[in-house]
Amino acid sequence: MTEMRWFKYPLPGYKKKSLPGKLIVLEGTDGVGRSTQIALLREWLESEGYAVAATGMKRGQLAGKAIKLAMEGHTLGDTTMNLSYTTDFADRLEKDIIPALRAGFVVLIDRYIYSIIARAQVRGADPTWIRNVLGFGLIPDIVFYLQADINHLVPRVLNARGFSYWESGMDYIKGRDYYETYLEYQNNLLAQFDAMSEEFDFVRIDANDSILEVFRTLRGEIKTVIKDMKVPKELRRDLKRQLKAEELIRADLAAEAKKQEQIKAVEDTELAPEEIDETQTPPPPPDGKKSRKTDDKVEIVEESKVKTGDGKGKKAQKTEDVKEKQPLDGEGKK
């Protein structure tokens, strides 16, 4: 059950005090592996029978596409960018996040208002102003701060996609070297997240570890958050049906595979050619005859060897000359 607590003020029209779902946020700078962990956590939670919804920055229908297009042209000013991100967040909160929580979902969010605050403040936005602009945000059940040092971030970004204009902060840092501006911008962001970690009580996760180790740590923490949640009866029934169906399918596939193996074994036995052991000496042929192998049988052929002038033997088949007796003159006449 998520208690509906707001940072500054509630969204208009929302008077409920609690929602049956859970709101879980993963925060951190670029390259720490948030998206990878969201995918792993979703698969795990769904295998446990929980309904899961996932969302992130720039994914709203109202402003998400417009932000991406504006960023491609490098045409966003600081205030415009902050208000555009806020619009996108408000749209997703009203249409995606709260409805999923109301339906009892575990909602996983890849970056929340904290990323908007951090990006605004490194560009010189007033901290009080940006917090008031985002004051309608719903306070999550837990916020995980995936923390990695710059020496681990650089190789990850280079191996994944390379430095980008916005991830290097080149919209406000003067310079043409992506690497240098990236280091400066990411160090500024890390300082903002470290400060907000104390302000908003983040749970720090060492993102320098392997993907599997980070996932195991997150899974252990999330188990304590969702322990009081009950999987909806319909979902439990659906899960049981699905598991039973999968078990029956596996049994059918195993039986069919065994049947095919048996059929193949019988066919191989029936169709196998008669094997002749060539290492054994065949029985001697009858007198005056020699055996000759063919593809499928052994023929007995009457043959003999005759010497030729070069000393080599030639095979000559024996024949019997049959001469007809010619009648003598006068014989047979009357």
Secondary structure, 3 states (H helix, E strand, C coil): CEECCECCCCCCCCCCCEECCEEEEEECCCCCCHHHHHHHHHHHHHHCCCCEEEEECCCCCCCHHHHHHHHHCCCCCHHHHHHHHHHHHHHHHHHHHHHHHHCCCEEEEECCHHHHHHHHHHCCCCHHHHHHHCCCCECCCEEEEEECCHHHHHHHHHHHCCCCCCCCCCCCCCCCCHHHHHHHHHHHHHHHHHHHHHHCCCEEEECCCCHHHHHHHHHHHHHHHHCCCCCCHHHHHHHHHHHHHHHHHHHHHHHHHHHHHHHHHHHHHHHCCCCCCCCCCCCCCCCCEEEEECCCCEEEEECEEEECCCCCEEEECCCCCCCCCCCCCCCCCC
